[in-house]
Amino acid sequence: MKYQLRSYSSILEIDPAAWHSLTQNAPFQDYQWHRFCEEIYHQTPHFYVTFEESDGTLVACASLWVYGEQVSLPIASKTIQWAAQKMIRHSPVVACEIPLAQFSSIHLAAGVDPANILPPLTEFTEELARQNRASFVYFNDTVFPTGQNPQVDRLWFPNYVPYEFPPEYYLPIEWPDFSNYLASRSPSTQKDYRRHLNRTKDVQLSVGEISQPIAPILELIQNVNEKHGNPETFWAEAAIKHQHLVNGTWITATLHGRLVGCGLLVGNEGNHRLLLLGMDYEVWGIYFRMMYTAIETAINQGTKRLFAGTGSAQFKSNLGFQPIPSKIYYRPQNPLFRWFVKWIERRDLVN
């Protein structure tokens, strides 16, 4: 069956009820999350692609984003990572995904055959890549294990190369309060919690509105970026400004009045994510305290799931976080970038 493909430049051009009928309760796929992403990526070209029946009924949707310098590539060498970022600045990446959440953005109505959706969607995406002289195209195939449309399990991307990223971690929340949550952890984890609190007893954690100047916040966020080889979080100020769209809650850590840690808890519909994590690495234990506070805040707000990104696998596992396998399908768009990918693979520079 052939459907009518349409593209829109804003989520506001699409009927909210029709969009929700496809995305349902999938994490970070709702209308407000996309509004938030549009505001903080306001200079990033983006398109919402829908497929409709003759009567206008939506049967599939996806979102596409043309990233200039916002992509963190899985390259072990910081020097090569820097060179790759320079290349992408002049030749962007076209991605089919949910920004900031890094989930698949493709949704199909029940009974819709992906064979009627993927070829025209791929063709549209690659034409967008040609128009923007893109270096790569990728389709994010990371799917939340429950709540996501089961049809996406049948997706495929011919002529694209699969790549698995380190898993995302999330905490399914089923406790009425933090005390019950802590009691559910192993004795060794409870002991670690008490030890972390004791060693950081002079660090004060607060939850609520942002009250610090923006400069030290950005400095702490950049500390984390530099430690992990990530590009600069250019959207930090915009995220703070528009956090109300996704029920933002600011978490800060101070030591003798000096800001030493920060993070923004955002989300809705029972799903929250910790963004803009910033730390002073000269102060021990800030990460532990920030994570404990994020969990306690999420429980107090009635959150069903807390997403906490990649890394720190053992610590997160001890806290009850579960992994979500992360995978993309990518394809270089010109001979130079095909050579570049093969070059870094031969030298085992890919994480």
C-alpha positions in Angstrom: 0.0 0.0 0.0 1.2 3.5 -0.8 0.8 6.3 1.7 1.1 10.1 1.3 4.5 11.4 2.7 4.4 14.8 4.2 7.1 16.8 6.0 6.8 19.6 8.5 9.3 22.0 10.0 7.7 22.1 13.5 5.8 19.7 15.7 3.2 22.5 16.1 2.1 21.9 12.5 0.9 18.4 13.5 -2.2 17.5 15.3 -1.2 16.5 18.9 -3.9 13.7 19.1 -2.7 12.2 15.9 0.9 12.3 17.0 0.1 10.7 20.3 -1.9 8.0 18.7 1.4 6.7 17.2 3.9 7.5 19.9 1.6 6.6 22.8 3.7 6.3 26.0 7.1 5.8 24.5 9.7 7.7 26.5 10.6 11.2 25.3 8.4 10.9 22.1 5.6 13.2 23.3 4.7 16.6 21.9 6.3 18.6 24.7 9.6 16.9 24.4 9.8 17.8 20.7 8.8 21.4 21.6 11.7 21.5 24.1 14.1 20.1 21.5 13.0 22.6 18.9 13.7 25.5 21.3 17.2 24.4 22.3 18.1 23.2 18.8 16.5 26.3 17.2 19.4 26.7 14.7 19.4 23.0 13.7 17.4 22.2 10.6 14.8 19.5 11.4 11.8 17.8 9.8 8.9 15.7 11.0 7.9 13.2 8.4 4.5 11.6 8.4 2.7 9.0 6.3 -1.0 9.4 5.8 -3.8 7.4 4.3 -6.1 9.0 1.8 -8.4 10.2 4.5 -5.6 12.0 6.4 -5.1 9.3 9.1 -1.5 9.1 10.3 0.0 5.6 10.0 3.7 6.4 10.6 5.9 9.2 11.7 9.6 10.1 12.2 11.8 13.1 13.0 15.0 14.0 11.2 17.7 16.4 12.5 20.7 17.9 10.6 23.4 18.1 13.3 26.3 20.4 12.7 28.6 20.1 15.7 26.4 18.4 18.2 27.3 14.7 17.6 29.5 12.8 20.0 31.2 10.2 17.9 32.3 6.8 19.3 36.1 7.4 18.6 38.6 6.5 21.3 41.3 9.0 20.2 40.6 12.5 21.4 42.8 13.9 18.6 40.8 12.0 15.9 37.6 12.9 17.7 38.6 16.6 17.4 39.4 16.2 13.7 36.1 14.4 13.1 34.2 17.3 14.8 35.9 19.8 12.5 34.9 17.8 9.5 31.3 17.5 10.7 31.1 21.3 11.2 31.5 21.7 7.5 29.6 18.6 6.4 26.8 17.8 8.9 25.2 14.6 10.0 21.6 13.8 9.2 20.0 11.7 12.0 16.7 10.0 12.3 16.2 9.9 16.1 14.9 11.7 19.2 17.4 14.4 20.2 18.9 14.3 23.7 17.2 10.9 24.3 18.9 9.1 21.4 15.9 6.7 20.8 14.4 5.7 17.5 12.0 8.3 16.3 10.1 5.9 13.9 6.6 4.9 14.9 4.2 2.8 12.9 0.5 2.1 13.5 -0.5 -1.4 14.2 -0.7 -3.5 11.1 1.4 -1.2 8.9 4.1 -3.0 6.9 7.5 -1.4 7.3 8.2 -2.2 3.7 5.7 0.5 2.8 7.4 3.1 5.0 11.2 2.6 5.2 12.0 2.9 1.5 10.4 6.3 1.0 11.6 7.5 4.4 15.2 6.5 3.6 14.9 8.1 0.2 13.6 11.3 1.8 16.4 11.3 4.4 19.2 10.7 1.8 17.9 13.5 -0.4 18.0 15.8 2.7 21.6 14.6 3.2 22.5 15.5 -0.4 20.9 18.9 -0.1 23.0 19.6 3.1 26.2 17.9 1.8 26.1 15.6 4.8 28.9 13.4 5.8 26.8 10.7 7.3 23.2 9.5 7.6 22.2 7.4 10.5 19.0 5.8 11.8 18.8 5.3 15.5 17.4 1.9 16.2 17.5 2.1 20.0 14.1 1.1 21.3 12.8 1.1 24.9 11.9 -2.5 25.9 8.3 -1.7 26.9 5.8 1.0 25.8 7.4 1.4 22.4 5.4 0.4 19.2 6.3 -3.3 18.7 6.3 -2.6 14.9 9.7 -1.0 15.1 11.3 -4.4 16.0 10.7 -5.2 12.3 12.6 -2.3 10.9 15.7 -2.8 8.7 18.1 -0.5 6.8 19.6 -2.1 3.7 23.1 -0.8 2.7 23.6 0.7 6.1 26.2 -0.5 8.6 25.0 -1.4 12.1 26.9 -0.1 15.1 26.3 -0.7 18.8 26.9 2.0 21.3 27.5 1.5 25.1 24.0 0.9 26.6 21.8 3.6 28.1 20.8 2.9 31.7 17.4 3.5 33.3 15.8 2.9 36.7 12.3 1.6 36.9 10.8 3.2 40.0 8.5 1.2 42.1 9.1 2.6 45.6 6.9 5.1 47.6 9.9 6.9 48.9 13.7 7.0 49.0 13.9 5.1 52.3 12.1 2.1 50.8 14.3 2.3 47.7 17.5 2.3 49.7 16.2 -0.6 51.8 15.8 -2.6 48.6 19.5 -2.3 47.7 22.1 -4.8 48.8 23.9 -4.4 52.1 27.1 -3.5 50.3 25.3 -0.8 48.3 23.7 0.6 51.4 27.2 0.7 53.0 28.6 2.5 50.0 25.8 5.1 50.3 26.6 5.8 54.0 30.3 6.0 53.2 29.7 8.4 50.3 27.5 10.6 52.5 30.1 10.6 55.3 33.0 11.5 53.0 30.9 14.4 51.4 29.2 15.6 54.6 30.2 19.2 53.9 28.6 19.1 50.4 25.1 20.6 50.4 22.6 19.4 47.8 19.5 21.5 46.9 16.6 20.8 44.5 14.4 23.5 42.9 14.9 26.6 40.9 18.2 27.7 39.5 19.8 30.4 41.7 23.4 30.5 40.5 25.0 32.6 37.8 25.2 30.8 34.5 29.0 31.1 34.0 30.1 28.6 36.8 27.3 26.2 35.7 28.7 26.2 32.1 32.2 25.7 33.4 31.2 22.6 35.4 29.3 21.2 32.4 32.4 21.7 30.2 34.5 19.9 32.8 32.4 16.8 32.1 32.6 17.2 28.4 36.3 17.5 28.4 36.8 14.5 30.6 34.7 12.3 28.3 35.8 13.9 25.0 32.3 15.2 24.2 31.6 18.3 22.1 30.7 21.5 23.9 27.1 21.6 25.1 26.1 24.7 23.1 22.4 24.3 24.0 22.9 24.5 27.8 21.6 28.0 28.2 18.6 27.4 26.0 17.8 24.2 27.9 17.8 26.1 31.2 15.6 28.9 29.7 13.0 26.4 28.3 13.1 23.8 31.1 9.5 24.6 32.0 8.4 22.8 28.8 9.5 19.5 30.3 9.0 20.1 34.0 12.6 20.9 34.7 14.0 20.6 38.2 17.5 22.0 39.0 19.8 20.0 41.3 22.9 21.7 42.7 25.8 20.7 45.0 27.7 23.4 46.9 30.8 23.2 49.1 31.2 26.2 51.5 29.0 28.2 49.2 30.9 27.3 46.0 29.1 25.5 43.2 30.7 22.1 42.7 28.0 20.1 40.9 24.8 20.6 38.9 22.2 18.7 36.8 18.8 19.3 35.2 16.1 16.7 35.7 13.6 16.9 32.8 10.8 14.9 31.4 7.1 14.2 31.6 4.5 11.4 31.3 6.4 9.4 33.9 9.8 9.5 32.2 12.7 11.7 33.4 16.2 12.2 32.3 19.2 13.9 34.0 20.8 16.4 31.6 23.5 19.1 31.9 25.5 17.1 34.4 28.4 19.3 35.6 31.1 18.6 38.2 34.2 19.9 39.9 36.5 16.9 39.7 38.7 18.3 42.5 35.9 17.5 44.9 35.5 13.8 45.6 32.1 12.1 45.4 30.0 14.7 43.6 28.8 12.2 41.0 27.6 9.8 43.7 25.7 12.5 45.6 24.1 13.9 42.4 22.9 10.4 41.4 21.4 9.7 44.8 19.6 13.1 44.8 18.3 12.6 41.3 16.8 9.2 42.3 15.2 10.7 45.4 13.8 13.6 43.5 12.4 11.4 40.8 10.7 9.2 43.4 9.2 12.2 45.1 7.9 13.5 41.8 6.1 10.2 41.0 8.4 9.3 38.1 8.1 5.8 36.6 11.5 5.7 35.0 14.7 7.7 35.5 17.2 7.7 32.6 20.8 8.4 33.4 22.8 8.0 30.1 25.8 5.7 29.5 28.8 4.8 31.6 29.4 4.0 35.3 27.9 0.6 34.6 28.7 -1.1 37.8 27.7 1.8 40.0 24.4 2.2 38.2 23.7 -1.6 38.3 24.2 -1.5 42.0 21.6 1.2 42.2 19.1 -0.9 40.3 19.5 0.7 36.8 19.0 -1.6 33.9 20.7 -1.4 30.5 19.0 -0.6 27.2 21.0 -1.8 24.2 21.8 1.1 21.9 22.3 0.7 18.1 22.3 2.8 15.0 22.5 2.1 11.3 24.8 4.5 9.5 26.1 5.2 6.0 28.8 7.6 4.9 27.6 9.9 2.1 30.7 10.5 0.1 34.1 8.7 -0.7 36.1 10.9 1.8 34.0 9.9 4.7 33.8 6.2 3.7 37.6 6.3 3.6 37.7 8.0 7.0 35.5 5.4 8.6 37.6 2.5 7.3 40.8 4.3 8.4 39.7 4.6 12.0 38.3 1.1 12.0 41.6 -0.3 10.8 43.5 1.4 13.6 41.0 0.2 16.2 40.1 3.8 17.2 36.4 3.1 17.6 35.1 2.7 21.1 
